[in-house]
Amino acid sequence: MRKVSDILARKGNMVSSVSSDTTVIEALRLMAEKNIGSLVVVENNRFAGILTERDYSRKVILKGRHSSDTPVSEIMTADFPTVDFSDTVEKCMQLMSVNHIRYLPVIVEDELAGIISMNDVVTETIINQAETISQLQNYIQS
């Protein structure tokens, strides 16, 4: 059974982050520069939440706020369930589905060890299925 550790071993654990007092416009510039759709928000060197393009569109644009004077702490999503290295891909899928989220922070010993996205979970599932098919084909041909 595939685990969070398998996903991070494949993709790495590097995350792009900003501090909680960073303005939204600065965060958007960083996302554009790195061609990414989310950033980890840290406060006092601890995981505080995740800022996504969806947060921006729903909590800034639609509410008439200004990106240049709104800190990311005011619009980030903060209530995430967390996972650790030993959690299964199936648990990640379940948490994402039940909580209607696309990202899960991986927390080990109170430290952020990486971020798992919905895309990571789907990719890991596809890899696992391909390996299972290959093993079955080898078994049948033996």
N, C-alpha and C positions, 0 to 999 in steps of 0.2 A: 504494500500500500504506500503510495507516494505521500511525502511529508513536506512541510514548509521548508525544511532544510534542503530538500531536493531542488525546490524552486530557486532558492537563494544561491545554491551551488551553481546552477545553470546561468542565472541572470546577473548574479552579483548582488551586493547589498548597498551600493552607492545610492544615495538619495540627494536630491536638491532641496535645500531648505532656506528659509528666511526667518528672521526673528519676528516675534509677535507685534512689534511696533513698526515694522516695515509698512510703507504705504502700499495700497492696492496697485497703484500704477507702477511702482518699482517691481512688485511681484509679477505683474503682467509682462513687463519688459523682460524679466528673467525667464519666464515661461516661453516667450516668443524666441528669445535668444537660443534657448536650449531645445526648442520645438517639443515642449512637453505640455501636458494639460493639468498638472497639479504640482503643488509644492508642499513639503512638510513644514509646519510652523513649529518653531521651538521657542520656549520661554524658560529663562534661567538654565539653559543647556538641557532641557527636558522636552520630550515630545508633548506638544500642546494641541495639535490638530492638523488638519489638512485643508489647504486652500485649493479649490478646483475652479475651472472655467465656469462650471455650473453655479458655484457659489457667487462668482462675480456677476453673472447674468441675472440671477434671481435676487441677490441681496444688495447690489449696487445699481445696476442699470434700471431694473424694474421699479426700484424704490426712489429713484432720482437722486441718489447720493453721488458724491464726487470722488473719483479714484485717487486724486492727488492729496486729499485730506482725510481719507478713511484708512485706518490701520487694518491689517489683515486679521488681527485678533477679533475685530467686530463682525467679520463675515465668514470666518473659517468654520468648518465643521469640526466639532470637538468630541462628540460622544461616540467614539468608536470602540467596538469590542476589540480585544487584542488577541493575537496568537503567538505561539512560540515555536521553536524549531521542531518540536516533536508532534505538533498538531498535523492532522491529515489534510490533504487537499479537499476531501469530502467535507470536513468540518468547515474549511474556508468557504466552500460553495454554499453551505447551509447558512453560515453567518452572513454572507453577502446577500443571499436571497431573503432571509428573514428580516434583515435590517435595511434592505433596499440601498446598499452601498456598493461602491466599486473598488474600494481600497481597504486593506487591513494592515495596521501597523504590527510589526513583529517586535515584541518586547521581550528581552532576555535580561534578567537581573536588573529590572527597572531602567534598562537602557534600550534605545531604539536600535534594532539590529537590521532593519530593512523594512520595505513596504511590499506587500503583495497586492497586485491589481487583478481585476477580473480577467484581463487578458493573460496574465501569468497562470491563473488557475485553468483557463481553457487550454492554453498551450501545453501545460503539464499533463492534463487529461488526454489530449491527443497523442502526446509522446507515449504515455502509458498504454493506451489502446494499440498503438502501432507495435510496441514491444510485445504485447500479449498476442497479437495476430502473428507476428514473426515466430514467437515461441510455439504457437499452435501449429503453424505450417511446418516448422522443423520437426515437431513431434509426429505429425502425420506422415511426413516423408521418411522418417526413420524406420 
